[in-house]
């Protein structure tokens, strides 16, 4: 097996995540799809690192993980505060820029 | 460290692992976007992430593989589950489309995007894989540390600032400032009397001497169940057990049984 197959898998996972962001309307599930896309990118970075024979790709994947963790903390806080005021987690109902 | 997983070309074992776990990862990703309940989506995504951790390990990224399990599956997904539980009962998506044909258009867009991406990878010349044998020679963690603290040290510092900002931001967003004085018990009771809607405490659930479970509404004098007696969460979930007809049903069953027995005994006499 050629390791390029990992790249195909990463592309497939990224596509599924992107389709999920478009299809789903529950904010939490949309957020999960974004995490899936970030993970697919990480897999591609790790495989590129193996392809080039250096560790730079793994460093980028590591930084992506840190950014994803920070993003989840803030994003879930926003979802919780929207849920508190509107009593729903659907992205359709949050149509105004204010709470 | 094994040399096979660091080699440029993948071994047969890795191929078998890839095809089995890759299928699991894709199924998990599909379940994430297709499951109606957010809890099921979160669990499917956690499965996909564990599979990705195994792939990182197979690609020679030992540190990232462990970090993936600890940070993603351990921390981020549990945070997701925590918020799903907080948001609670209404977390299931409604299936009603607000924009007509949006789902099919979105699926078509996703399909086109996927074809574009995969065709791009197919056209790129990615035949040559160097493998990580040389880069990981002194240990994967040591190699990463040497890079982080020399070449990428500035990015690392900025990451620290980002994490502090995120922590402060989450605190600011979820912390609610109390703008007015808390009501005393006396003021609360006075307000309740003035409203006049429900002056005594709410009635308790359960039917005296028969059912005392919290999901059984108490019966009013005319035998109809009273919604007021049941917890609003259970009411919203539709998990109320109505026992107002139980007494009549039991009586009917008893009559039928006695009739059967009497009928049989009469038959025996003949």
Contacts between the chains, C-beta under 8 A, distances in Angstrom:
chain1	res1	chain2	res2	distance
A	1	B	10	4.7
A	1	B	12	7.9
A	1	B	14	6.7
A	1	B	15	3.6
A	1	B	18	6.1
A	2	B	9	7.2
A	2	B	10	7.2
A	2	B	127	7.7
A	2	B	129	7.9
A	3	B	8	7.9
A	3	B	9	7.4
A	3	B	10	5.4
A	3	B	59	7.5
A	3	B	129	5.4
A	4	B	121	7.1
A	4	B	126	4.9
A	5	B	18	6.1
A	5	B	22	7.6
A	6	B	18	7.2
A	6	B	55	6.6
A	6	B	59	7.0
A	7	B	121	5.1
A	7	B	126	7.0
A	8	B	118	6.0
A	8	B	121	6.2
A	9	B	18	7.8
A	9	B	22	5.1
A	9	B	25	6.7
A	9	B	26	7.4
A	9	B	55	7.9
A	11	B	114	6.8
A	11	B	117	4.3
A	11	B	118	5.2
A	11	B	121	5.9
A	12	B	26	6.1
A	12	B	29	7.9
A	12	B	114	6.6
A	12	B	118	7.4
A	13	B	25	6.6
A	13	B	26	7.1
A	13	B	29	5.3
A	13	B	48	7.4
A	14	B	117	6.8
A	15	B	110	5.6
A	15	B	111	7.9
A	15	B	113	5.7
A	15	B	114	3.5
A	15	B	117	6.3
A	16	B	26	7.3
A	16	B	29	4.3
A	16	B	30	6.2
A	16	B	32	7.7
A	16	B	33	6.3
A	16	B	110	7.5
A	17	B	29	7.0
A	17	B	33	7.8
A	18	B	110	5.8
A	18	B	113	6.1
A	19	B	33	6.5
A	19	B	106	6.2
A	19	B	107	6.2
A	19	B	109	7.4
A	19	B	110	2.9
A	19	B	111	7.8
A	19	B	113	7.9
A	20	B	32	6.5
A	20	B	33	3.4
A	22	B	102	7.9
A	22	B	106	3.5
A	22	B	109	6.3
A	22	B	110	6.6
A	23	B	33	6.2
A	23	B	102	8.0
A	23	B	103	5.7
A	23	B	106	4.8
A	23	B	107	6.8
A	23	B	110	7.9
A	24	B	33	6.2
A	24	B	93	6.6
A	25	B	93	6.2
A	25	B	94	7.8
A	25	B	98	7.6
A	26	B	38	5.8
A	26	B	91	6.8
A	26	B	93	4.8
A	28	B	38	5.0
A	28	B	41	7.9
A	28	B	42	7.9
A	28	B	80	6.7
A	28	B	83	6.2
A	28	B	84	6.0
A	28	B	87	6.8
A	28	B	91	7.0
A	29	B	32	7.5
A	29	B	33	7.4
A	29	B	38	5.6
A	29	B	41	5.2
A	29	B	93	7.1
A	31	B	80	7.4
A	32	B	32	5.9
A	32	B	38	7.9
A	32	B	41	5.7
A	32	B	42	6.4
A	32	B	45	5.1
A	32	B	80	6.4
A	33	B	32	6.8
A	33	B	33	6.2
A	35	B	45	6.7
A	35	B	72	7.7
A	35	B	76	6.8
A	36	B	29	5.8
A	36	B	32	6.2
A	36	B	45	6.3
A	36	B	48	6.8
A	39	B	48	7.3
A	39	B	49	6.2
A	39	B	52	5.5
A	39	B	72	7.2
A	42	B	52	7.3
A	42	B	56	7.9
A	42	B	64	7.5
A	42	B	68	7.8
A	43	B	52	5.8
A	43	B	55	6.1
A	43	B	56	7.4
A	46	B	55	7.6
A	46	B	56	5.4
A	46	B	59	5.0
A	46	B	61	4.7
A	46	B	64	6.3
A	47	B	59	6.0
A	49	B	59	7.5
A	49	B	60	7.8
A	49	B	61	6.9
A	49	B	132	6.9
A	49	B	135	7.9
A	50	B	59	5.0
A	50	B	60	5.9
A	50	B	129	6.3
A	50	B	130	7.6
A	50	B	131	6.4
A	50	B	132	5.4
A	51	B	126	6.8
A	51	B	128	7.5
A	51	B	129	5.1
A	51	B	130	6.5
A	52	B	130	6.0
A	53	B	130	3.0
A	53	B	131	6.1
A	53	B	132	6.3
A	53	B	133	7.9
A	53	B	134	6.0
A	53	B	135	5.8
A	54	B	135	5.2
A	55	B	132	7.6
A	55	B	135	5.1
A	55	B	136	7.8
A	55	B	140	7.7
A	55	B	143	5.0
A	55	B	144	5.8
A	55	B	147	5.6
A	56	B	147	6.9
A	58	B	61	5.0
A	58	B	63	7.4
A	58	B	64	5.7
A	58	B	140	8.0
A	58	B	144	6.2
A	59	B	144	6.5
A	59	B	147	5.3
A	59	B	148	6.3
A	59	B	152	5.6
A	61	B	61	7.2
A	61	B	64	5.7
A	62	B	63	7.8
A	62	B	64	6.3
A	62	B	67	7.1
A	62	B	144	7.1
A	62	B	148	7.6
A	63	B	152	7.7
A	63	B	155	6.2
A	63	B	159	6.4
A	65	B	64	7.6
A	65	B	67	6.3
A	65	B	68	7.4
A	65	B	71	5.9
A	65	B	72	7.2
A	66	B	159	5.1
A	66	B	162	7.3
A	66	B	163	6.9
A	67	B	159	7.7
A	67	B	162	6.9
A	68	B	72	7.8
A	68	B	76	7.0
A	69	B	71	6.1
A	69	B	75	7.0
A	69	B	76	6.3
A	69	B	163	7.7
A	69	B	166	7.9
A	70	B	162	5.3
A	70	B	163	5.7
A	70	B	165	7.6
A	70	B	166	3.7
A	71	B	166	7.6
A	72	B	76	5.1
A	72	B	79	6.1
A	72	B	80	7.5
A	73	B	79	7.5
A	73	B	166	4.9
A	73	B	167	6.9
A	73	B	169	7.7
A	73	B	170	4.7
A	74	B	166	5.3
A	74	B	169	5.0
A	74	B	170	5.8
A	74	B	173	7.2
A	76	B	79	6.1
A	76	B	80	7.3
A	76	B	83	4.8
A	76	B	170	7.9
A	77	B	169	7.0
A	77	B	170	4.2
A	77	B	173	4.0
A	77	B	174	5.0
A	78	B	173	6.1
A	79	B	83	6.4
A	79	B	87	7.5
A	80	B	83	6.2
A	80	B	86	6.3
A	80	B	87	7.6
A	80	B	173	7.7
A	80	B	174	5.9
A	81	B	173	5.3
A	81	B	174	6.3
A	83	B	86	7.6
A	83	B	87	5.3
A	87	B	90	7.3
A	88	B	90	6.3
A	89	B	38	7.9
A	89	B	87	5.0
A	89	B	90	7.1
A	89	B	91	6.4
A	90	B	93	7.6
A	90	B	94	7.4
A	92	B	98	5.4
